[in-house]
Amino acid sequence: MPDRPDTATGAGPEGLRSARRLLRRRQREAEGRWLVEGPQAVTEALAVPGLVQRVFLTAEAGRRQPALPAAARDAGVPVVVVDEPTLRTLTETVTPQGVVAVTAAVQVDLDRALGPAPRLVVVCAQVRDPGNAGTVIRCADAFGADAVVLTDSSVELGNPKLLRASVGSVFHLPVATGVPLAVAVEACRARGLQVLAADGSAADRLDELQRAGELARPTAWVMGNEAWGLPPEDAALADRSVGVPLWGSAESLNLATAAAVCLYTTAAAQRG
């Protein structure tokens, strides 16, 4: 903990009110700021110079995670110690983890996200559940993907639930947002990626492509909406649709699980 941490009063009532307003999407978009919750996510945000503007934490969280307020202090970021009831007003979580940071929003356009020669990209088409989107971003980060694209009509990247589910991965790899699916697919194809649409009912199977060596190629995976998947006209934008084979009794996989399987299998094939 800092030698003389701020108190909630020292931060000023307006500072707390300003942070609370970021629970509303309209305010986040107007100010270009996010609320990031959880010790790991805040630690990852602190690793990006100039990103974090203020850290709120409880005394207990500071005792459990002494390196976090120390890192904030070293970065010149104010640390405000608040009681648990006050911290709960900065989050919609039922059981907060005791740490919330105000950060600048991270914004990356499609060209910058993809770069000149990506090998593994995931495109989330109208994915609206923040937990699913955040988990897909975390999986993409874990399996070494180059970028994630959230198409238009997808969940907002600064949604606190998405940020919490990503556990800081939004600060590791570029995520482009608000891109029409056709534009994202064309941009991936222009960079030499094959475009595969995940579809549980597709005739082509993931394990068959793996055995045939086709997943070793640079690949963009298109994942559809949680409720209705990919409409036929969207699936037709891809080079082919691919299903994950299920050998047990489960009827299907949810979006985040299917994305994890597809990304892991492709990343492993690309690494020989």
N, C-alpha and C positions, 0 to 999 in steps of 0.2 A: 504494500500500500504506500502511497505517497506520504511523506512525513507530516504534511498538513493538508489532508484532503479537503476539498470543498464540502460543504453541507448542502442539503436541499435548499435551505434559505439563502446560502451564499451563491447558489447558482441563479437565484432570482426566480420569483413566481412566473415571470414571463418566459424564462428559459424552459421551464417545465411545460407551460401551456403551449409554447411553440413546438416542443417535441411531441406533445400529445396530439396536436393537430395533424401530424404526419401519419396517424392511423387512418386518415381519409385519403383515398386515392387522388381526388382533385387537388388536395393540398400538396401531396408529394409531387405531382406533376407540375404544379405551379412553381414550387420552390426548387425542384430538382434535388430533393433530399429523400433519404430513406431512413427507416428504423430497422436496425439489425439486432436480432436477439440471440443470446446464447454465447457461452464463453469461446467455443471454437470458432463460430462465425465472426465474432468480434475480433478475435486474435488474427484471423486471416485478413480481415479488413484493415487492421492496424499495420499489417505487413506492406500495404500499399501506401507509399508516401503521400500525405496530404489528403487522404480520403476521409478519415474519421474526424469529426468536428467536436464531439463530446461523448463521454462515456458515463452512463449512470449505472451504479451497482450497489447492492446491499453490502453491509459490513461482512456478513457471512460469506457471500460470494467472493469478496476480496480475500478473506482468510483461506478459502478453498483454492483460489486461483491467484496467488500473489504475483505470478509473472505477468498477468494481464494488466493490472493497474501500473506495474512497473514499466511495461512496454508503452503504455499510453503516456506516462510521464516522460519517458525518454523521447517520445515523438512530439512532445509539447502539446498533447491533447488534454484538456481539462477532464478531471475525474470527479464526479459528483456522487457522494455517498448518500443514499436515500434509504428510508425504511421500506419494508416489504409492501405495505399497502400503497405507498407512492409508486414503487416500481410497477405494481400491477396495473396502474393507470396508463402505463406506457406500452402495454402489450395486451393482446387478445387471448393469450395462452391461459389455460386453466391453472397450470402449475408452472409459472415462469422459472427460468434458470438463474435469475438474479443479476443478469447483465443485459443492458440494452445500450446500443450506440446510435448516435445520429451520424449518418455518413452522407457524402455527396452521392448522387445517383451515378451509376456506371452506364454509359451509353456508347454503343459501338455500332457503326453501320455495317451493312452486309458485306461490302467489299473488304473492309478492314477485318471483319470477323473471319471470313474465309481465307484471306491471304492469297498468295499466288499459287500454292500447290498443296492443298489439304489432302489428307489421306482418309480421314474418318470424320464424318459430320452427321449430326442428327437434326432433322427438321420436324418440329412439333406443329402439326396442322390443326389449328383451332382447339388446342389443348387448354381447357379452362379450369381444371382443378389445380390450385396452387401447390398442394402436396405432391401430386403427380409430376407437375412440371419441375419443381425443385428437385425431386428425386431423380428425374431423367438427367438434369444438369449435373447432379452429383455423380451419377453413373458415367456420364460422358467424360467427366473429369477423371474419375478413377481409372477408366480404361484407355486413357490417352487420346481421346478425340480432340480434333483441332478446333471445333466450334459447335455451337448450338444455335439454331434459328427458331424463334417463336413467331409463327405467321400471324398476320392480322386476325383479329377475333380470338386470339389466345389470351391467357391470363397476363396481367401486367407483371413485368419483371420485378418491380419494387414491392409487390405484395408481401407483407411481412411473413405470411405462412410459406410462400415460395422461398423467401430468403432463409427462413429457418430450416426448411426441408433440404435446401442445398448445402447447409452446414459450411458455408463459406466458399463453395465451389464457383459461385458467380464472380468471385474475385480472382479466380485462377485462369479461366478460359473465356474467350469472347462469346457473348450471347447477343445476337442481333434480334431485334423485335419489330413487330408491325409490318412484316414483309409479306406481300401476296405469295401464295404457294407457288404459282407458276413462275414468278420472278426468282424465288429461291431455287427451284428445280433447275431453271435455265442457267443460273449462276454456277450451280454445282456442276452441271454437265459441261459448261464452258471451261471448267478447270479439270476436266478429264475424269470426273467421278461417275461411276455407274450409280443409278438412282433406284433404290429398292424400296418398295412400299410394304410395310408390315401388315399382313392380313391373315388372320387365323384360318380362313377358309380357302386360302390360295392352294393351287395344285403344286406349285414349286415349294419344296421344303428346305428349311435352313440347313439341316444336316446333309442333305444331298448337295447343296451348293458348297458346303464346307469340304466334303469329300472330293468334289470335282475341282477344287482349287479356285473357285470363282470368287470367294470372299477375300482372297489375297489382293484383289484389285482395290484401288482407291474407291471408297464407297460412301454414299450418302443414304442414310435410312430416313424414310418418311413415316412418322408415327401419327395415327389419326386420333380423333376425339374419343374420350373415354366412353361416351354413350353410343355413338353411331359409327365409330371408326372412320374410314375414308370413303366418301361418296364415290360412285363409279367414275365420275368425271375427274375427280382428283387422283384416284388410283391410276387412271389412264395416263397421267403425266409422267409416271415412273416408267423405267425400262421393263420392270416386271414386279409382280407381287409375290411375296414370300411368306410362308407360314411357319411358326415354330411347332414342331411335332409334339403332341401330348400323348404319352403312353399310359397315363393313369386315368382316373375317373373324373378329374376336374374338367368342367365344360370349357374353360378358357383361362387365359392369364390376364391380369389387369395391365394397364398401359405401362406403368413403370417397370413391372417385372418383365414384360415382353421386350421393352427397350433394353433392359439390362442384359437379357440373354442374347439379343441380336448384337449389341455393341461388344460384349465380351467375346462372342464367337468370332466376330469380324476382326477385332483387335488381335486375338490369338492367331488367326490365320495370317494376318499381315505381318506378324512377327515370326512366321515360319514354324 
